[in-house]
Amino acid sequence: MKFPQPVHYSREEGPGWKINDWETANKLLSYFGLKGNSFICFEKPDGSYFQCAGSKKSLTAEARLYQSSKHFQHVVFGRNALKNETLQIHTTSYPIDIDSSQELTMRHVRLLIRPWLEDCTFPDGFIITDVTARFSENLAVAVKT
C-alpha cells in the first residue's frame, strides 16, 4: 500500500531518502542493527516523525506529532504502565535511559509504525506516554538565552 505522501527515511550514517510504501519501509527495518545501525527515523512532510534506537531485541521508540507548524506532541511508546525502573538501551553512539516498561522489540515497532505511515494512527495495545513537556521546557530556556 502506498503512503498518502512520500516519507523521508534516515539512519545514523547518512542523509536518507524518500520512500513511498510499507514494503520498502519494512525491508529497511530489517536492516536495523546490522553493521552498527542503531537509529532510524521516518519523517513525514509536516515534520512529524517516528524514530527508534537500540537493537532489534531491545529498543526505544518515540514520535513527534505536529498539530501545526509550531505545536507538537512528543510521545514514547511502551507495553505496560510506567514502572519507574530505569533501563539502558545501548546504541552505537551512547546509552539511552528509559523506563523499563518502554523497552520494545522490532516486532513492536512494525506493529506501531505501519498504521502511522499509512493513515496517521497508532494501534491499541501500547501505552503512549506524552513527554512533550521535556521539549517545551528546553524551547523556553533556549528562547530566554
Backbone as JSON, one array per atom type, in Angstrom:
{
  "sequence": "MKFPQPVHYSREEGPGWKINDWETANKLLSYFGLKGNSFICFEKPDGSYFQCAGSKKSLTAEARLYQSSKHFQHVVFGRNALKNETLQIHTTSYPIDIDSSQELTMRHVRLLIRPWLEDCTFPDGFIITDVTARFSENLAVAVKT",
  "N": [[0.83, -1.18, 0.0], [0.57, 2.19, -0.86], [1.91, 5.14, 0.69], [0.16, 8.08, 1.88], [1.66, 10.37, 1.32], [5.09, 10.78, 0.24], [7.63, 9.56, 2.48], [10.38, 10.49, 4.48], [13.14, 8.54, 5.01], [15.68, 7.86, 7.31], [18.88, 7.02, 8.69], [21.53, 6.54, 11.1], [23.97, 6.88, 9.68], [23.79, 8.47, 7.38], [22.21, 10.77, 4.99], [19.74, 9.81, 4.16], [16.65, 8.95, 2.37], [13.73, 9.3, 0.26], [10.77, 7.35, 0.67], [7.95, 5.36, -0.43], [6.13, 3.35, 0.31], [4.81, 0.65, 2.38], [6.09, -1.86, 2.03], [8.72, -1.22, 1.28], [9.51, 0.27, 3.56], [9.31, -1.73, 5.54], [11.26, -3.52, 4.67], [13.55, -1.93, 5.0], [13.5, -1.66, 7.76], [14.32, -4.2, 8.47], [17.06, -4.11, 8.27], [17.91, -2.84, 10.49], [20.16, -2.45, 13.11], [22.11, -4.0, 11.9], [25.51, -4.04, 11.01], [26.05, -1.92, 12.73], [23.92, -0.02, 12.61], [21.91, 1.69, 14.67], [19.93, 3.47, 14.97], [16.99, 4.77, 13.59], [14.81, 6.72, 11.53], [11.64, 7.85, 10.5], [10.24, 10.32, 8.65], [7.57, 12.53, 8.13], [6.13, 14.79, 5.63], [5.13, 17.04, 7.07], [6.87, 17.35, 9.16], [6.46, 15.7, 11.31], [7.57, 12.79, 13.04], [8.7, 9.37, 13.45], [10.77, 7.55, 15.45], [13.37, 5.21, 16.33], [15.7, 3.58, 18.51], [18.46, 1.51, 19.4], [18.58, -1.99, 19.6], [17.4, -4.82, 17.66], [16.16, -6.49, 19.51], [15.94, -5.02, 21.81], [14.85, -1.98, 22.24], [14.05, 1.55, 22.04], [11.22, 3.55, 21.27], [9.82, 6.43, 19.79], [7.73, 9.27, 19.02], [7.23, 12.34, 17.3], [4.67, 14.48, 16.87], [3.25, 16.75, 14.83], [0.86, 19.24, 15.29], [0.49, 21.71, 14.28], [2.56, 24.1, 12.56], [4.05, 25.07, 14.67], [3.32, 23.76, 17.0], [3.59, 20.76, 18.74], [3.26, 17.29, 19.73], [5.03, 15.09, 21.73], [5.77, 11.74, 22.09], [6.4, 8.66, 23.88], [6.61, 5.19, 23.44], [5.28, 2.27, 25.06], [4.85, -1.0, 26.58], [3.57, -1.59, 28.9], [2.18, -0.16, 31.96], [3.96, 2.64, 33.35], [6.86, 1.82, 35.22], [8.71, 3.03, 36.79], [11.33, 2.18, 36.86], [14.58, 2.26, 35.82], [16.05, 1.54, 32.7], [18.73, 0.8, 30.52], [19.11, 1.46, 27.14], [21.18, 0.35, 24.66], [23.12, 1.91, 22.2], [24.99, 2.49, 19.16], [26.21, 4.88, 19.57], [25.67, 6.05, 22.16], [24.36, 5.3, 25.47], [20.83, 5.11, 26.22], [18.61, 6.14, 28.63], [15.63, 4.72, 29.75], [12.25, 4.12, 30.92], [11.67, 0.91, 32.22], [9.34, -0.28, 31.32], [9.05, 0.64, 28.78], [10.64, -0.66, 27.01], [11.0, -2.05, 23.89], [10.63, -4.34, 21.06], [11.74, -5.07, 17.7], [9.56, -6.2, 16.44], [7.4, -5.04, 17.79], [7.78, -2.39, 16.95], [7.23, -2.58, 14.21], [4.5, -3.16, 14.34], [3.57, -0.77, 15.41], [4.43, 1.29, 13.64], [3.54, 0.87, 10.98], [0.63, 1.42, 10.71], [0.74, 4.15, 11.33], [2.35, 5.24, 9.31], [0.73, 4.71, 7.11], [-1.86, 5.76, 7.68], [-1.8, 7.64, 9.76], [-2.38, 6.75, 12.41], [-2.13, 5.02, 15.58], [-1.85, 1.68, 16.8], [-4.06, -0.07, 19.12], [-3.17, -1.4, 22.35], [-0.71, -0.53, 23.15], [1.07, 1.5, 25.46], [1.01, 4.92, 25.53], [3.06, 7.47, 26.31], [3.03, 10.81, 27.03], [5.53, 13.06, 26.53], [5.99, 15.67, 25.95], [6.41, 17.98, 27.49], [9.08, 17.84, 28.28], [10.45, 18.81, 26.09], [9.24, 21.25, 25.58], [10.01, 22.78, 27.8], [12.76, 22.94, 27.29], [12.69, 24.43, 24.93], [11.66, 26.85, 25.87], [13.73, 27.72, 27.57], [15.77, 28.03, 25.7], [14.79, 30.18, 24.22], [14.88, 32.27, 26.08], [17.62, 32.69, 26.52]],
  "CA": [[0.0, 0.0, 0.0], [1.32, 3.45, -0.94], [1.65, 6.14, 1.71], [-0.51, 9.26, 1.34], [2.75, 11.22, 0.8], [6.4, 10.15, 0.49], [8.18, 9.68, 3.82], [11.85, 10.5, 4.45], [13.77, 7.53, 5.86], [17.11, 8.11, 7.56], [19.54, 6.27, 9.76], [22.61, 7.34, 11.66], [25.16, 7.11, 8.87], [23.59, 9.14, 6.11], [21.1, 11.71, 4.88], [18.5, 9.1, 3.91], [15.98, 9.1, 1.09], [12.27, 9.21, 0.29], [10.15, 6.06, 0.37], [6.54, 5.55, -0.74], [5.23, 2.24, 0.63], [5.14, -0.18, 3.53], [7.02, -2.92, 1.68], [10.06, -0.63, 1.36], [9.78, 0.58, 4.97], [9.5, -2.99, 6.25], [12.57, -4.04, 4.28], [14.56, -1.09, 5.65], [13.51, -2.02, 9.18], [15.05, -5.46, 8.65], [18.48, -3.81, 8.34], [18.17, -2.19, 11.77], [21.11, -3.16, 13.96], [23.17, -4.64, 11.14], [26.67, -3.17, 10.75], [26.06, -0.76, 13.6], [22.75, 0.87, 12.56], [21.1, 1.55, 15.87], [18.98, 4.58, 14.99], [16.29, 5.02, 12.33], [13.76, 7.72, 11.65], [10.74, 8.04, 9.37], [9.7, 11.67, 8.81], [6.53, 12.94, 7.18], [6.35, 16.14, 5.11], [4.81, 18.1, 8.03], [7.88, 17.35, 10.2], [6.19, 14.64, 12.27], [8.45, 11.66, 12.81], [8.74, 8.19, 14.31], [12.17, 7.1, 15.48], [13.72, 4.22, 17.32], [17.14, 3.39, 18.72], [18.81, 0.33, 20.19], [18.8, -3.19, 18.82], [16.12, -5.44, 17.31], [15.55, -7.14, 20.66], [15.82, -4.09, 22.93], [14.92, -0.63, 21.68], [13.08, 2.56, 22.46], [10.55, 4.16, 20.12], [9.09, 7.64, 20.12], [7.21, 10.01, 17.87], [6.87, 13.75, 17.44], [3.49, 14.65, 16.02], [2.94, 18.17, 14.7], [-0.53, 19.64, 15.09], [0.65, 22.9, 13.45], [3.99, 24.29, 12.33], [4.72, 25.45, 15.91], [2.86, 22.96, 18.13], [3.75, 19.32, 18.56], [3.17, 16.38, 20.87], [6.11, 14.12, 21.66], [5.35, 10.58, 22.88], [7.24, 7.47, 23.95], [5.74, 4.01, 23.45], [5.6, 1.19, 25.98], [3.94, -2.16, 26.57], [2.89, -1.67, 30.19], [2.21, 1.09, 32.72], [5.3, 3.02, 33.8], [7.29, 1.09, 36.41], [9.71, 3.85, 37.49], [12.58, 1.42, 36.91], [15.38, 2.69, 34.68], [16.71, 0.54, 31.87], [19.54, 1.43, 29.49], [19.11, 0.95, 25.77], [22.52, 0.6, 24.13], [23.22, 2.26, 20.79], [26.39, 2.58, 18.74], [26.75, 6.18, 19.97], [25.55, 6.31, 23.59], [23.2, 4.63, 26.07], [19.63, 5.91, 26.44], [17.85, 5.7, 29.79], [14.18, 4.7, 29.58], [11.52, 3.32, 31.89], [11.73, -0.49, 31.77], [8.09, -0.63, 30.64], [9.1, 1.18, 27.43], [11.53, -1.45, 26.17], [10.28, -2.71, 22.81], [11.39, -5.11, 20.08], [11.44, -4.67, 16.33], [8.19, -6.65, 16.15], [6.53, -3.97, 18.28], [7.93, -1.22, 16.07], [6.48, -2.84, 12.97], [3.07, -3.02, 14.66], [3.29, 0.65, 15.66], [4.74, 2.25, 12.58], [2.79, 0.69, 9.73], [-0.6, 2.23, 10.62], [1.08, 5.57, 11.35], [2.82, 5.61, 7.97], [-0.34, 4.59, 6.13], [-3.03, 6.63, 7.91], [-1.59, 8.53, 10.93], [-2.92, 6.23, 13.67], [-1.33, 4.01, 16.28], [-2.75, 0.59, 17.2], [-4.32, -0.32, 20.53], [-2.28, -2.39, 22.94], [0.53, 0.11, 23.57], [0.93, 2.64, 26.35], [1.64, 6.09, 24.92], [3.37, 8.44, 27.35], [3.29, 12.14, 26.49], [6.72, 13.68, 27.14], [6.14, 16.96, 25.28], [6.93, 18.97, 28.44], [10.55, 17.8, 28.26], [10.92, 19.62, 24.97], [8.7, 22.6, 25.74], [10.89, 23.46, 28.75], [14.01, 23.24, 26.6], [12.44, 25.51, 23.99], [11.5, 28.09, 26.63], [15.06, 28.12, 28.02], [16.52, 28.49, 24.53], [14.28, 31.48, 23.82], [15.29, 33.25, 27.08], [19.06, 32.97, 26.48]],
  "C": [[0.88, 1.25, 0.0], [0.93, 4.36, 0.21], [0.92, 7.32, 1.08], [0.47, 10.26, 0.72], [4.06, 10.5, 1.03], [6.89, 10.48, 1.9], [9.7, 9.65, 3.7], [12.36, 9.5, 5.48], [15.21, 7.93, 6.07], [17.59, 7.2, 8.67], [20.81, 7.01, 10.12], [23.76, 7.63, 10.7], [24.92, 7.83, 7.55], [22.37, 10.03, 6.09], [19.74, 11.04, 4.61], [17.91, 9.38, 2.55], [14.48, 8.94, 1.28], [11.81, 7.8, -0.04], [8.64, 6.28, 0.25], [5.59, 4.46, -0.25], [5.75, 1.41, 1.8], [6.16, -1.27, 3.2], [8.46, -2.42, 1.77], [10.43, -0.33, 2.8], [10.08, -0.69, 5.75], [10.87, -3.59, 5.92], [13.68, -3.24, 4.96], [14.63, -1.37, 7.15], [14.3, -3.3, 9.43], [16.56, -5.25, 8.74], [18.88, -3.17, 9.66], [19.11, -3.05, 12.61], [22.21, -3.87, 13.21], [24.28, -3.63, 10.86], [26.57, -1.86, 11.53], [24.87, 0.17, 13.52], [21.92, 0.68, 13.82], [20.14, 2.72, 16.04], [18.34, 4.69, 13.61], [15.16, 6.0, 12.59], [12.96, 7.76, 10.35], [10.05, 9.38, 9.59], [8.71, 12.0, 7.71], [6.75, 14.38, 6.73], [6.04, 17.27, 6.1], [5.82, 18.19, 9.17], [7.65, 16.3, 11.28], [7.12, 13.46, 11.98], [8.26, 10.56, 13.84], [10.19, 7.73, 14.28], [12.35, 6.03, 16.54], [15.24, 4.05, 17.36], [17.36, 2.19, 19.61], [19.16, -0.83, 19.3], [17.43, -3.82, 18.54], [15.39, -6.04, 18.51], [15.35, -6.22, 21.86], [15.99, -2.67, 22.4], [13.88, 0.28, 22.31], [12.5, 3.2, 21.21], [9.76, 5.37, 20.6], [8.64, 8.34, 18.85], [6.99, 11.46, 18.26], [5.79, 14.0, 16.4], [3.12, 16.13, 15.99], [1.46, 18.37, 14.47], [-0.59, 20.91, 14.24], [2.15, 23.08, 13.27], [4.75, 24.61, 13.61], [4.36, 24.56, 17.09], [2.95, 21.47, 17.81], [3.47, 18.6, 19.86], [4.29, 15.37, 20.67], [5.76, 12.98, 22.61], [6.4, 9.47, 22.82], [6.29, 6.29, 24.1], [6.23, 2.96, 24.43], [4.58, 0.07, 25.86], [3.12, -2.25, 27.84], [2.88, -0.28, 30.83], [3.64, 1.36, 33.18], [5.63, 2.32, 35.11], [8.24, 1.9, 37.29], [10.98, 3.06, 37.78], [13.36, 1.78, 35.65], [16.06, 1.51, 34.01], [17.53, 1.29, 30.84], [19.41, 0.7, 28.18], [20.47, 1.33, 25.18], [22.44, 0.86, 22.63], [24.69, 2.29, 20.42], [27.03, 3.89, 19.19], [26.76, 6.39, 21.49], [24.37, 5.53, 24.15], [22.06, 5.62, 26.26], [18.89, 5.32, 27.63], [16.35, 5.8, 29.5], [13.55, 4.01, 30.78], [11.49, 1.89, 31.37], [10.46, -0.93, 31.05], [8.09, -0.19, 29.17], [10.11, 0.45, 26.53], [10.69, -2.23, 25.16], [11.21, -3.58, 21.99], [11.03, -4.6, 18.69], [10.03, -5.11, 15.93], [7.19, -5.59, 16.6], [6.58, -2.74, 17.38], [7.15, -1.41, 14.79], [4.97, -2.68, 13.19], [2.67, -1.56, 14.85], [3.39, 1.51, 14.4], [3.91, 2.08, 11.31], [1.5, 1.52, 9.69], [-0.32, 3.74, 10.64], [1.54, 6.05, 9.97], [1.67, 5.63, 6.96], [-1.53, 5.51, 6.39], [-2.98, 7.42, 9.21], [-2.23, 8.05, 12.22], [-1.91, 5.31, 14.32], [-2.28, 2.94, 16.78], [-2.98, 0.56, 18.71], [-3.29, -1.32, 21.04], [-0.94, -1.82, 23.37], [0.19, 1.26, 24.51], [1.69, 3.8, 25.71], [1.81, 7.14, 26.01], [3.75, 9.77, 26.69], [4.45, 12.76, 27.25], [7.0, 15.05, 26.53], [6.75, 17.99, 26.21], [8.45, 18.97, 28.49], [11.11, 18.74, 27.21], [10.43, 21.06, 25.07], [9.56, 23.4, 26.7], [12.2, 23.84, 28.1], [13.83, 24.38, 25.62], [12.31, 26.84, 24.72], [12.85, 28.6, 27.11], [15.85, 28.68, 26.85], [16.07, 29.88, 24.09], [14.77, 32.57, 24.78], [16.77, 33.61, 26.96], [19.48, 33.7, 25.24]]
}
